């Protein structure tokens, strides 16, 4: 199965040299994107594509993790910190020409709040009492208790076209026709999807300057290559521009004059989920005992591996530039390999990525 997928993926790349590809970036993923619908997705790369390629979020973090305006150009809090009013950026259109409005925002947030939808971050919206659209450009959120700041979920959940999805029952959103032919409002528009092979996106020439303007790239393509050595071979042959690498391959990559390794910090959390309906975890004493042992283990790990740094690198797919907060050797013609600068010593999972910028 792996050989077949690698052959199909490389055929899709076409063996085209970077110079002939022009302003196209080909990114290798180890698996398909799960879903392009942000309400039902946990896949990390899929969420990146949703937020930075196809769709837009209300708010974005900058490199210091400070919330900054994006689709929401500004916001104000009521004195009691329980009512948040967001005013949307004008001129943002869905790729079919329809204007993005507060109704789309309200529909997305209310769908996320409905347990029937199965939104993975449902609990992060537990304090929200209601969301409505005061007018086409104003969204009002009411909370059950005072909030310290902009909820993090507003930087993560990409806004969907409510006018195309409001006829779909929330419990059926995983199977919505939109998922196969998505219409976005981001810097890239959807072109094609071949299951377990590739996703293709083309630049949106009408993306507003207020949100960054049209992307510098013409096309962004995600291809599926699930075998690490095949991925590395495709990178060195010029068939990929950005791909994950194993730590064991880093030495080889560093010795190549046309490849560059980027190091960047990464938060990689682990969690334990108990099935409390079955023994022994239906007993709270057992759960507490496991929790106390896990806490002791975390303390030992933090002492032995050092404290983790905050993630400062947020790659922007709209601009083929170095991620802020990374260490790299860059030239305009080099491909780039990168992985987190700090990893748990006991971790054996692949943790790298490789990127090549398009030739000008």
N, C-alpha and C positions, 0 to 999 in steps of 0.2 A: 504493500500500500504506500509506503514511503517513497519507493522508487518511482511509482506511477505519479504521485503528486509532484515530486521534484521534476519529472520530465514535463508534465503539463505546465508547471509554473515557469520553467525555463523557456518552454516554447512560447508561452504568453509574453515573456519578456522579449523574445525574438532575437536575442543575441545582438541587439543594436548597440553600437558604441555610444558613449555619453555625448559626443559631439553631434551625432545624428539625432539624438533624442531631443535636443534643444532644451527648453525650460520645462522638462518633465522630471519628476522625482519618483523613483520606484522604491518602495519601502517593503521589506520582507517581514512578514508576521509568521509566528510559529503555528498559528491556527486561524480559522475564519473569525470574523468579528462578532459572532454570536447573534447580534441584532443591531440594527442601526437606530432602533427606538430607545431613547434614553429612559423611558419609564420602566423598561423591563430588562435592562442590561447591567451586568456587573463586570464584563470583560474590560480590562484596563485600556487596551488600545482602542476598542470600540468607543469608550467614553471620550478618549482624546479626539477621535475623528468627529464625534458628535459635537463637541464643544468648540473645536478649532477649525474644522473643515466644513461640515455640512450645515451646522446650526449655530445659534448664538445663545449665550447665557445672559442673564440680567446683569450680573456683576462678575468681575474678574479679579484675581489676586495679582499684584505686581510681584517683583522679585523679592520683596521684603514681607510678602504675605499680607499686605494691606489691601483691603477691598477697594476696587476702582470701578467707576462707571463703565458700562458697556452697552448692552441693549437698553438698560435703564440709565439714562443720562444724568439723573440726579435722584435723590431721595431725601425725605424729611421724616422725623419722628415726632409724634405727639408728645407733650410734656410727660405723660405717664409711661412713655416707652412701650406702649402696648398697641399703638397704631402706626403702621409704616405706610407712607405714600410714595410710590415710585412713578416717576415720569419718564416715558419712553422716548428714545431717540426717533426723530422723524426721518422719513425717507428710506426706511428699511423695508424691503419687499421680499416676499417669497419668490422663489425662482419661477413661478408661473405668472408673476406680475402683480399678484394681490398684495396689498399693504399689510405689514405686520402690525397688529393692534393689541390693545390691552385685553381684548377678548381672548386672544390666543394665549396670553400669559395666564389669565384667570383659569381658562380651561385646563392648561397644563398643570398648574399647581393644584387645582381641585381634583384632577384625575390622580395625581400623585398621592393626595390625601386619602383617597378611597382605598380601603384594604383589598377590595376586589381586583384592583389593578395589579397588585403585587410589586409595587415600587420598592426596590431594595432599601431605600432610606426613609421609609414611611415614618419611623419613630422620630426622625429629625424634624418632622412637621407636626408633631403631637401638640405643640403649643398653639398652633394656628387655629383660630376659631372660625374665620371665614376669609375668603378672597373674592373680591369683585372688581369689575371694571367700571370705574366712575364715568369715564368717557373713553374715546378711542386711544388716548395716549396716557391715561392715568390708571394705575392699579392700586387698590387699597387692601392691605393685609391687616387683620386684627388678631392679636395674640391674647391668650388667656392669662398671661403674666408678663411683667416687664422684661424686656430683652436688653442684653448688654450691648449688642451690635447687630450688624447685618448677619442673618443666619448663613452659616457656611453652605447650606444646601443650595442657596441661590447662586453660588459660584459653580456648582456642580451640575445642576439639572438644566439641560438645554431646553429651550422653549420650542414647542411643537405647533404646527398649524391647526388650531382648534377647528376651523371651518371645514377641514378635510377629515377630521377624526371624531367629531362630536356625535356622529351617527353610529359609532361603534361602541357596543357595551364595554365598560371598563374591563370586565373579566375576559373579553375577547381581544384585547389590544395586542397580545402576543402574536395573534394571527391576522392582524389588520393588513389590508392590501397595501397600505402606505409603506409598510416595512419592506416590501419588495421593490417599490417604485417611489422612494422618498422624495418629497419636495421640501427643500430647506430654505434658509434665508442667510446662510453664511457665506464666507469668501469663496467657496467652491460649490458647484452644483453636481448632483448625482448624474453619472453617465451610464454605468453598467455594473452588474454584479453577476459573477459566475460562482456558484456555491463551491466552497473549498478551493477556489482558484484565485480570484481577484476581485477587488473593488476599484472602480475607476471614477475619478472626479475631475472636472474641468473648472478653470477659473471663472468666477462670476465678475464680469467687467463692470457691473452696476453696483458692486458692494460700496457702501457709503464711505467717503473719506473720513467722516467722524469716527468710524469704527476701524480705521486703518487703510481703507481704500482697496482697490482690486489687488489681488496677490501678485507677487513677482513671478510665481510659477504659472505655467500654462496648464499643466496637468499634475495630479497627484494620484498615484496608483499603489494600492496595497496588494501584494501578491503573497500567497500562502506557500511557505517552504518550511516543512516541519522537521527537517533533518539538519543538524548543525553543520556538518561538514559540507553538505550540498549548498547550504546557505553561504558558507565562507568561500567555496569555490565560485559561486555565482558573483559574489562581491569582487573577488580578485580578477574575474574575467570581465568586469565592467557591466554585468547584467543587472546589478542592483546598486542602489545609491545609499541605502540605509538598512542595516540589518543587525539583529542581535548576535552576539558572539559568546562563546564559552570563555571563562577565565583562562582555560588551558590554551586557547588560541591567541591570547593577547600578545604573547611574545612574537609569534609569527607576524601578526599584524604590525607590530611596532617596527619590525625589520624592513617593512615595505615602504619605499619612499613615496608611493602614491596613496598610502593609507594613513589615517590618523586615528589615534585612540583618544576618546574623550572620557575623563573621569568626572563623575558627578555624584553628590550625596543622594541617598534614597531612604525613605521611611518604609520599612517592610514589616507590617504588624502581623502577628499570629493571634488566633482566637480559638477558644473551645466552646462548642455548642452542645449542651446536654439535652437528651431526650428525656424529659421529666415525666413522661407517661409510663416509663418502664423501669424496673429495678436495674441497677442499684441507684440510678440518679433521680428516682422519685423521692429519695430520702435527702432532705436538705443537709443533713450532717455529712453525707458523703460528698455532696457538691462543695460544701465549705472546706472539707479536708483536701479535695483536689485543688480548690482555689488557693489554699494556703501553701501547698507544695509548689504550685505554679508561680506564686509570688516570690517564694524563695529562689526558684530557678531563675526568674527574671533578674533578681538582684545580683545573683552570681554572674549571669551573663553580662549585665551592664558593667560590673567591676572588671571582668576579664577582657572585655572587648572594647571598652571605652564608650563614652557617651556619643549618641548619634547627633548629627547636625541636622538642621532644618533643611528641607528641600528648597534650593534657590534656583534650580534650573527648570524652566518650563519651556520646552522647545516649541517654537511657533512654526507651524508647517507652512504658513503663508510667506515666510521669509527664510531663505536658505542661509542662515547666519549661525554663528556660534551661540550655544545656549549660555545665558548669563550664569556666572558662578561655576564654570567648568574650567578644567585645565586641558589644553589641547595644543597641537601643532597644526596650524591651518595654512593652506594655500588654496587659491581658487580652484585648482584642478584636482585636489586630493579627495579621496573618499575618506569617510570617517568611521572609526570603530569606537564605541563607547560602552562603559558599564559603570555602575555605581562605585564611587571612590571608597565607600565604607560598606563592608559586608560582614555578616556574622561569620565567624571562623568555621562554624559547623555547617554552614549552608553549602549545599552542592548543586543548587538549582542554577540554570543559566541566568545570567544577570547582565548581559551586555547588549549593545546595539551598535550597528554600523551604518554610517551615513556617507553618501557622496553627493556633493552639490552639482547641480546641472552646469554644464559649460556655458559660458556667455557667448 
